[in-house]
Amino acid sequence: MSKNFYLSIFFGFFFNVILGQNPIEWITSTEKINDSTYNLTTTAKIENNWRLYSQYNEEGGAILTEFIFSDSLIIKNYSKVIEPEPITKFDPVFNLDQSYFVNQVTFNQRIVLSDNDVDFVNQTVYYQVCDDRVCIFQEQDLMFNLSGISNLNKTVFDYNSVKSELVINFNNKELISSGQDISSSYISNNYLNLFILGFLGGVLALLTPCVFPMIPLTVSFFSSKGSSGKFLSVMYGLFIVFIYLSLSLPFYFIENINPQIFNQISTSPILNFLFFLVFILFALSLFGLFEITLPSSWTNKIDNASNISTGMISTFFMALTLCLVSFSCTGPILGSLLVGSITSQSGALDLTFGMLGFGVSLALPFTFLAISPNSLKVLPKSGIWLSRVKVILGFIELALAFKFLSNADLILELGLLKREVFIIIWILISLSCLIYLINSLRFKRSLILYLLIAFFSYSTINLSLGVKEKSSYKLALLSGLLPPTFYTVYENNNGCPLGLNCFKDFEKGLLESRYTNKPMLIDFTGWACANCRRVEENTWSKNDIYNMINDEFILISLYVDDRSKLLNNKNINLTDKNGNVKILENEGEKWSAFQTLNFNINSQPYYVLVSPSLNILNSPIQYTDTQTYRDWLKEGLDNFKDNN
């Protein structure tokens, strides 16, 4: 199999998962033969330059097209899927002859029903499509209307038109829309925090051997320009900010294609494992095993452009040159910002604020020192300390890598990285960094080095105290980074946050609510949801809030990324007004659809207070500060008591 195939796998994975691209449109129709026998017709409309592969190809080639019935119990018998004569040619992607279809193809299959009262038959088609650059692996849920009406199976699913047992007749639904902005002030603070984190990332990038030595050279260049130098230095800084801001623009496009894409990324175990590997590569690069660099031809062309141009254009290319030549040091930091933002579920705006902070931090020293070149005297000289900064960043990247491995472990519930195991790994990383810093004392001693040794000593000791069962050290500052407190190696836990009594099924929680006449706290959460952990460990852990939840409410925690199969492996089929079918196969998909259908939102955490009679008690709330959450709980409880 050629190397082109492996490249196509990588890019196909990117297009499929990140962009949600699907160059096939599927149309189904049926023909009734008798009361129990039907012909099923499936037509695939294929975009130009794409190939849909046949059901029959030799081993080592494309993934075969395959049709599988979603509910085989209603099918008594069925024939093979008949396809027309395909095109068979040499395929450069697989480096062998392959059979495929272009433009349009129709598949036919005959079925015999075991139940003549069935109105619809559901089927899933698994297939691969390729063009000359990319291969995409896809699956599509198909629905056959046995009345014979053609059905266009679109990938865009209209939740607003679904009729299902998952749709609950909640009262006071007007409170849902009014609650969408309840955390707006806190969201603003969150954007400020993201800006600050990006700014700190820029500071770290400045202190690397790829960037710091360029400061005096750049300042000297602008100083030689006389009166125009100060203006050009300001534009140089603005261009740096613009370049890093522009890195977030493609993600707005992605978000418009699929509004749920960031939620899907953050809850994908495959992508979280992929991010783990990426961060390991970043760490190894910072340790000096190899360099992650952009092609030198890019840098040379941009540098030449800055030399042959003048004024503003030359200044722009100088800024772009800085961004390119410093990539081997800034790349891992930018990668951390990128991955952290797209797995936050909040969307592209998070990345914009992070990149803004990064760009401003990187640009300020160049601009300020060019305006006031005498300030260069206070800068320390370049030296081996720059390489030490890179190594310390490598240890930080290594620690962050295990956060994404932990996400995958939590989502799949493998039990490999329980909280204590995770903390021990971080202890070993912190201890390794501490040993490295102590060893550095042999070469040169400084106050900053002693402060770093003190910091990593404190971190190692503090983490060690958090390993003990029922430790009073809750490691609150690391909430959201560590696995939840109930995901532990110790056996005496009930699988609920902070040991609270909780239900993980809405119907069971509703029955308990009606039996005890207590309102419900519906907690839409996720194993990989960092903000959910922060609320649980920093807000719910407050004595008054903990007691209020434990004594006054029925807690229902619904995990939208739970991969457990549905009860009795019975899938749930949702059908919208256009006839599109969405098949829910696990608990997470069920509760994610439940949240979207009833509250028109699909981000976590999301909290709703509901009475036993299904009255929404106040506006739902998301991630917010402790006092706002406390007031919200009290308001809902007071409303329940006033109307009970």
C-alpha positions, 0 to 999 in steps of 0.5 A: 500500500503506497505512502499516499494512502497513509497521507490520505488517512490523516487528511481524511480524518481531519476533513471528516472529524474537523470539517464534517465534510461529506461529498455524498448525498443519499436518497432512499425510496421503496417499492411494495411487492406485497404486504411483507416484501419490498424493494429498497432503492438507495441512490448516492449522488457523488460530488465531482472529482470524488469516488465512492468505492464498490462493495467488492474490492480486493484486500489492501484497497479501499474500505468496502461499502457496506449496508447494515440494518439497524433493527434486524428483528423486523427483517425476516429475510433480505437479499444481497445489495445489488450494485451496477457495473463499477468503473475499475481502474488503477487507483493512485491512492491505493497503488492497485486496481479499484472498483468505484462509482462516480457522479451517481449510483443506485443500489437495490435490495429486497427485504421480507418483513417479520412485522407487516405493521412497520412504517419505516426501515432503518439502515446504516451505510458504511463507506469510503470516498476519495478524491486524488488527495483525500480519503474520507471514511463515513457512515450515514443513517438511512431511512426507508419510508415503506409508503414508497415516498422518496427520502433525502437523507441529509447530514443536517438534523433538525432537532426542533421538529423531532417527536420522541419520548425524549421530549418532555413537557416541561412547564415555564419553558420561557425561562430557558431562553432567558437563561441563555445569558445568565452567565454573560458577565462570568463569560466576559471574565472567562474571556479575560482569563483566556487573554491573560493565559494567552499573554502568559504563553507569549511571555514564555515564548519570549523567553526562548532561544528562538525569540529573545535574541531577536529583540536587540536586532529588531530594535536596532533595525527600527532605531536606524530608521530615524523618525519613521522608525517609531511608527514602523515599530508600532505597525510591526507590533500590530502586524504580529498581533494580526498574524496570530489573530488570523490563526483563529479565523478558520475555526469560525468557518468550521464552527459555521459548518457544524455548530456542535463541532467543538463539543464533538471534539472535546468528547471524542476519545480518539481525538483526545488520544491524538492530542496526547500524542501531539503533546508528547511530540511537543515535549520531546521537541522542547527537550531538544530531541528534534525541532518542529520547524516550518519548511525553510523555503517559506522563511526564505521567501518571506525574508526575501519579500521583506528585503525587496519591499519598503515601508509598511509592506516590508514591516509586515513581512518582517513580522511574518518572518519573526512568526515563522523563524520562531515556530520551533519554540512558539509552535508547542505553546501555540499548539497548547492554546489551539488544542485547549481552545477547541476542546473547551466546547466554547468555540472559536471565540476562546481561541481568538482571545487566547491568540490575542493575548499571545500576540500582544505579549509577543509584540509589546517588547519589540514595539516598546523597546524600539520606541525607547531603545535605552531600555535595552540595557535592563534586558538580561543577556542571552545565555544557557538560561534560554535553553533551560526555559525550553526544557521547563516548558517541555515538562509542562507540555508532558504534564498536559499531555496526560490530561488528554489521555485522561479524557480518553480514559474517562470517556471510555471508562477504562479505569486506567488513569484513576485520580491517584494514578494521574496525580502520581504521574504528575508527581514524577514529572514535577520531581523530574523537573525539580531534579533538572533545576537542582542540577542546573545549580552547578553551572550558575545560581540566580534568584529566579532559579531558586524560586523555580526550585521552591515552586516545583518543590511545593508542587511535588509535596502538594501533589503527594498530599493529594494522593491519600484517601479522603485527603483534606488537600483537594487541589482546588487550583487543579480542578478540571485538570485532574480526574474527578474526585469520585474516579478513584482507586479507593472502593468506597465511592458511589460514582457521584461527585463528592460522594453526593447521592445522584441518579444517572437516569432522568426517569429514575431521578423523576420517580425519586423526586415525586416520591420525596417531593423534592425538586430536581437539580438536572446536571448536564455534564461530561467525563471530559468536561473541565468546567464541570469538574471546577463547579463540582470541586470548587462550588459544590464542595462549599458546605452550605451548597453541598448540604443544600444539594444533598438535603433539598434536591434530587441530583440527576447527573446526565453524562453526554459523553458516556459510551455505555450501551443503552439498556438491552442494547436497544437503540433510539431512532429520532426522525425529524420533519424532513425524514432524516434519521438519527440513531442513538446507540449509547447513553451519552448520545441519548442525554446529549439529544435529551438536552438539545431537544428540551433545552435547545443547547448542547454545551456543558456544564448546564444546570436546570432546577425542575419541580416534581410536576415538571415546572422549571423553577428559574432560568437554567445556569452554566459555568459561573462563580460560587456566589451566583451559583449559591443564589441561583440554588436558593432562588429555585428552592424558594420558588419551589416552596412558594408554589408547593 
